[in-house]
Amino acid sequence: MNRSADGTATAAAPVRGADDRIVRGPAPSGRFDLAVVALAGISRAHAQRLIGDGRALVDGERARASDRLAGGEQISVVLSAPRDPRIEPEVVSLRVAYEDASMLIVDKPAGMVVHPSAGHERGTLVHALVGRAQAQGQPLGSIAGVERPGIVHRLDKETSGLLLIAKSDAAQASLMAQFGDRSVEKEYLALVRGEPSAPRGRIEAPVGRDPRDRQRMAVVAGGREAVTDYRVAGAGGGYSVLTLHPRTGRTHQIRAHLAYLHLPIAGDLRYGGGIGPGGLQRQFLHASRIALQRPLDGRRLHAWSELPADLAASLETVGIAVQGLPIGVGSAVEGAETVPESMEGW
């Protein structure tokens, strides 16, 4: 173990396995999850996931993320995990906005759950990805956990739009790191009831579990930092179309932030939005644009997804005209193709 100038214990250089999937080394003093971060060079959220899965150990034993280490204990971190054999491949057609040897970007439809969970043991995006990878003879990143092959982030079941998928451990680590340092740009489109008091602004309010309803998230004292930027793109008939840029990635962040401003998303029955225009009964929330550094070579990658038919019909019902919405589903790499005007400035 090394020590800094002030005597604080720091992690020695980690020892990696032959395939760079197992990291071992002495722990710095402090919280276990932070020791894993320092040793493995991963995000704190990733470290906590590995700890919860039992893939990060202290002296060969499981520990809690919050446990305090004296410094010098031996930490071992398994960065990858075998695919859960219970996840059976499924043949599902996926709309792809972008694909290369290291990653792809899929356009997730509303109604599809991202990864298996209680009550969703079949029919998830993960089942579709495993089936696709098997059919094409391709791998999927394995460092996010046995039930999350290739998964880097998620969208709620009834939220549609763009989702990044990693084909390798290196790509998955790169994409997760970009989310960790907040360099991934994401834009969502939402139709909300009411109109903001300003045409653009920033919502900075901590988000945590709603103490009155454990199935919801809410702005609560002691919640986790959450930041969302918004701009009004159109308004009329008692509704507003917002473009939203979440700067953090909390569960239900956009839905909770807009409900907090008394601007619930149309169709979001759980957060007070009621049935939306045209009888819409799912939240009018669509992940429409994303920009990131391509793991393959570091070049900036832009992708876009047009409003799905149900949201486009709902918007037509309320009669709001919005300029500059994405057309079709596609992508462009800076320096390789012309970036569409709607993506300029990202």
N, C-alpha and C positions, 0 to 999 in steps of 0.2 A: 504494500500500500504506500502511496505517495502522500506527502503533506505539502500544503501551500505555505506561503510565507507567513501566514498568521497561525499556522499549526493545524488548520482544518484538514481532516482526512479527505482525500480525493481518490477517485478510482484509478487504478493502474491500467495500463493498456490491456484491453480484453484479449483473451485467447479464443480464436474462432476455430470451429471444426473445419474439416476439409471442404465441406460444401457451403461454408459461411452461414449455416443455419443454426448453429449452436454457439452461444457466447458464454464464456466463463471468466470470472475474475473476482478480485477482492472488492468488497463494497466500501463506498465512502460512508461516513456517518450521516445519519438523518433518516428520513422516511424511506421505506422499502421501495415505493414506486419511483421516487426520485433517484434512488440508487440504480434501478433498472434503466431509467432514462439515460443516466450518465454512462453506464456501462455499455448499453446496446446502441446508443445514439438514435433512439426512437422517441416519438411523442409520449406525453404523459398518459393520454387516453389509451394509446396502444399498449403502454406498459401495464396499465391497470387491467386491460382486457386479458393480457397474457397471465397476469397474476391470478385473475379470477378463473382462468382456464386451467390453472395448475402448471403452466409452462414456464414460470419463473419461480425459482426456489432459493431458499437461504439455507446453506449447509445441508442441502438435500431435503429440506422440509418446506411445506407450504407455509405461507405467512400472509397476513393481511397487508393491503397496500399502505395502510396508515401506520403499520408497526415501525418502531424506531430501531435503527441499527446502530451499534456502537462504532462500527468501522472495522474492516478487516475480515468480516464474515465472507464465506465463499458464495457467490451468486452464480447460478447457471440459468441461462435463458434460451429456450427453444423458440427460435423465430418463426419456424414453419410448423405446420400441422398436417397430418394426413387427412384426406377427405373423409367425412363422416360416412361410413358405409350405409347408413340408413337413408341417405339422400340418393334416391334413384333417379337416373337421368330421365328427363321428359322432353318430348319433341314439341316445342312451342316456337312459332314464328316470332322473331324479334326484329323490330325495326332498328337498323344500325345507322347512326349519324357519322361514325368514323371508326376505322380499324387499321391497325398496323401490327407488327410482329409482337409488340409489347402490351398493347391495350386496345380496348374498344370503348365506344360511347354508344349506349343504347337509349332508345326513346321509350321509356317505360309507360305503359298504358295505365290509366286509372283502374283501380280494382285489383291490381297485382301487388301482393306483399313481396318485399325484397328478399328476406331470408326466413328460413323456417323458425317457427315459434309455437307456443301453445295455441292449438286451434288452427294452425296453418302448417300442417305436416306435408302437404302436397301443393302443387300448383304455384310455387313461388318463383321469383326470378332466378334464384339460385338453382332450382331444379331445371329450369330452362337453360341456364348457362352451362351446367354440367352436361346436359344432353347435347348442346351445341358443341362444346369442347370435345366431347367424346366422338361425335360424328365427324368432326374436322381434324381429329388427331392432334389437338392443341392442349396445352396445359392451362391452368388457372393459378393465380397467385395464392399462396397458402399461409401467409403470415398473420391473417386477421382472425383465425380461429376455424375450427373444424366445420362450423355451420355457415361460414362466410367465404367460400372460395371465390377469389377475385374481387370481393366486395371492398370498396374504399369508403363509401358513404352511403346514405340511404335516403329514400323519399317515403313519406307516409303512403299507406295503401291507396288512398283516393287522390293523391297528388300525382299528376302526370309529368313527364318530361325527361330531361337528360340525366343520365347516370353513368359515372365512370366505372370501368371494369378493368382489372389488371390481369394480364396473362402470365406474369412471372412474379417471383418474390421481389426481385429488384424493382420492377415497375410498381408493384404494390407499395413497397417501402417509399419510393419516390413520390407517389401520389399522396400517400398518407402524410408524408413530411410536408408537402405543399399545403395540404389542408391545415396541418399543425401550425405552419408559419403564416397562414392566412393569405397566401399568394394566389390561390385559386379564386377567380372572379366568377360569381354566379348571379344570374338575374332571373327573377320570378315575375310572372304576371298574375295579378289578382284583381278580381272585381269585388269591391266592398260596398256595404251599405253606408251611405253618408258621404261626406266630403271632408278631407283634412282641413285644418285651419290655415295651413300654409301649403303652397304648391310643391314644396320639397322639404325634407327634414331628416333628422336622425332620431331613432328611438333607442335610448340607452336605459334599459330597465332589466334588473336581474330576473331570471326565469327559473322556476322550480316547480315541484309537484304541488298542485292545488290542494290545500288542506281540507277543502270542502268536497272535493271530488277527485279521488286518486287516479281516475282515468284521464284527467286533464292536466295540462300545465298552465301556469299562471305567473304573472308578475308578483313576486313575493319577496319580502325581506329575507335576506340570507340565501336567496337563489344564486345561481351561477351567472356570471357576467354575460350579457347578451346585447348585441348591437345590430340594428337593422336600419339601413338607409332606404328612403323611399322618394318617389317622384310621381306626381299626378300626371297621367298620360291622357286622360279624358274624363269627362263627367257629364251626367245628365240623368233625369228621371229618378233622382234620389240615390244614384250609385256613382262610384268613381272607379276608374281603372288605374291601378298603381303598378309601377315597375319597382321591384324591391331587390335590394342587394344586402343579404345577410353577411355580416362581418364575423359572426361567430356561428357555431353550428349546434345550438341547443335543440333538444327534442321539441317539436311543435313551436319553434321560436316565432316564426312569422304569424302563425295563427294566434298565439298567445299575445304577442305584441299588438296586433291589430285589434283584438278583443279589448285589450287594456285601453286603447285609444277610443273605444266605442265605435270602431269601424270594422265590425265582424265581416269575415269573408262570406260572400253570397253562397248559399248552398252548404255552408259548414254548420250542420245541425248541432254538433257538440259544442261549438264555441259561440253560439248565439246568432249565426248568420241566417237561419231560417232557409226555407226553400228558395232557390234562386230564380231569376227570370227564366221563363220558358219551362218551369217545373224542375229546374236543376236541383238534384238531391245529393250532389257531392261537392266538396269545396272547389270553388273557382280559383284554383292555384296550380300554376303550370311552370315548371323549370324550363325556361325558354332559351337561355343562352349560358354558355360556360366558356371560360378561357383559362389555359394552364400551360405549363412548360411540358412539352412532350418528353416522356422518359427516354424515348429512343435516341434523341439527340439534343434535347434542351430547347428546341425551337418552340415558339409560341403557337399554340393550337387553339383555334376558335371553333365552336360548334353551335348550332342553332336548331330550334324545333318550333314549328308553327303551332298555333292553337289547335287542339283536337276538335273534332266536329261538334261534340256536345257543348264545349265552351264557346266556340265560334257562334253556334246557334243561340246560346244564351245571351251573348253580347249583342247579337243582331236584334234580339227581342227587346232589349233595353234601349237600343238606338244610339249607342255611343260610337262615334267614329274615332279610331285610334290610328295614327300615322306611324310607319316604321316597324310594324310587327314583322317577325320573321316569316319568311315564305318557304314552305317545304321543310325538309329535314336534311341537314348537311353539315359540312365542315370545311375549313381552310387552314393551311399552315403558312405562317408569315414567311415570305421569301420564296414560297413555292407556288402559290396561287394568289389571285386577287382576293383580298378580304372584303366581303360584302359591306356596303355602306352602313348597314344596320349594326355591324360589329366594329366599326372604326372607333378608336379611342379606348378600346379595351387593352 
